[in-house]
Amino acid sequence: MDATRRQEYWRRNLRLMSVLLVVWALVSFGAGIVFVEPLNTVSFMGVPLGFWFAQQGSILTFLALIAIYVWRMDKLDAEFGITEYEEEVHGS
């Protein structure tokens, strides 16, 4: 892969990470701290929604974002012809 393609790959990787980190920050900080009072007026499974986001929602969102990152990076790797086993296959 030439330098231009490496730079494009890294740029797209950073953009993906940035978007996912912003989503995570909005959910964990926003829903769990900033908007907790308005969210607590809504009940989710018998628990105030703001409390639920602070205790469980941000963790579940983080796990979902990890899965999304893995899925999108697999697609990006395939687009750029990168495989995990490239060194194993070609190095031996």
C-alpha positions as CSV (number, residue, x, y, z in Angstrom):
1,M,0.0,0.0,0.0
2,D,1.4,3.4,-1.0
3,A,1.6,6.4,1.4
4,T,-1.5,8.0,-0.1
5,R,-3.6,5.0,0.5
6,R,-2.2,4.5,4.1
7,Q,-3.0,8.2,4.8
8,E,-6.6,7.8,3.5
9,Y,-7.0,4.5,5.5
10,W,-5.8,6.2,8.7
11,R,-8.0,9.3,8.0
12,R,-11.1,7.2,7.7
13,N,-10.2,5.2,10.8
14,L,-9.8,8.4,12.8
15,R,-13.1,9.8,11.5
16,L,-14.9,6.6,12.5
17,M,-13.3,6.6,16.0
18,S,-14.1,10.3,16.5
19,V,-17.8,9.8,15.6
20,L,-18.1,6.8,17.9
21,L,-16.4,8.5,20.8
22,V,-18.7,11.5,20.4
23,V,-21.7,9.3,20.5
24,W,-20.4,7.5,23.6
25,A,-19.6,10.9,25.3
26,L,-23.1,12.2,24.5
27,V,-24.7,9.1,25.9
28,S,-22.6,8.7,29.0
29,F,-22.1,12.3,29.9
30,G,-25.2,13.8,28.3
31,A,-27.8,11.3,29.3
32,G,-26.1,10.2,32.5
33,I,-25.2,13.6,33.9
34,V,-26.4,16.7,32.0
35,F,-30.0,15.5,31.1
36,V,-30.5,13.2,34.0
37,E,-33.3,15.3,35.6
38,P,-35.5,15.5,32.5
39,L,-34.8,11.8,31.7
40,N,-35.8,10.8,35.2
41,T,-39.3,11.8,34.5
42,V,-39.5,8.8,32.2
43,S,-39.5,5.3,33.6
44,F,-37.7,2.4,31.9
45,M,-38.3,-1.1,33.3
46,G,-39.4,0.5,36.6
47,V,-36.3,2.6,36.9
48,P,-35.9,6.3,36.1
49,L,-34.4,6.6,32.6
50,G,-31.6,9.0,33.6
51,F,-30.5,6.7,36.4
52,W,-30.6,3.7,34.0
53,F,-28.4,5.5,31.5
54,A,-25.9,6.4,34.2
55,Q,-25.8,2.8,35.5
56,Q,-26.4,0.6,32.5
57,G,-27.2,2.5,29.3
58,S,-23.7,4.0,28.8
59,I,-22.1,0.6,29.3
60,L,-24.4,-1.1,26.9
61,T,-23.9,1.8,24.4
62,F,-20.1,1.4,24.8
63,L,-20.4,-2.3,24.0
64,A,-22.6,-1.6,21.0
65,L,-20.1,1.0,19.7
66,I,-17.3,-1.6,20.0
67,A,-19.3,-4.0,17.9
68,I,-20.0,-1.2,15.3
69,Y,-16.3,-0.3,15.3
70,V,-15.2,-3.9,14.6
71,W,-17.9,-4.3,11.9
72,R,-16.9,-1.0,10.1
73,M,-13.2,-1.7,10.4
74,D,-13.6,-5.1,8.8
75,K,-15.4,-3.4,5.9
76,L,-12.6,-0.7,5.7
77,D,-9.9,-3.3,5.9
78,A,-11.6,-5.3,3.1
79,E,-11.9,-2.1,1.0
80,F,-8.2,-1.4,1.3
81,G,-7.1,-5.0,0.9
82,I,-5.8,-5.4,4.5
83,T,-6.1,-8.8,6.2
84,E,-5.2,-9.9,9.7
85,Y,-3.3,-12.9,8.5
86,E,-1.2,-11.1,5.8
87,E,2.1,-11.4,7.7
88,E,1.3,-15.0,8.8
89,V,0.7,-16.1,5.3
90,H,3.4,-14.1,3.5
91,G,5.9,-14.1,6.4
92,S,6.3,-17.9,6.6
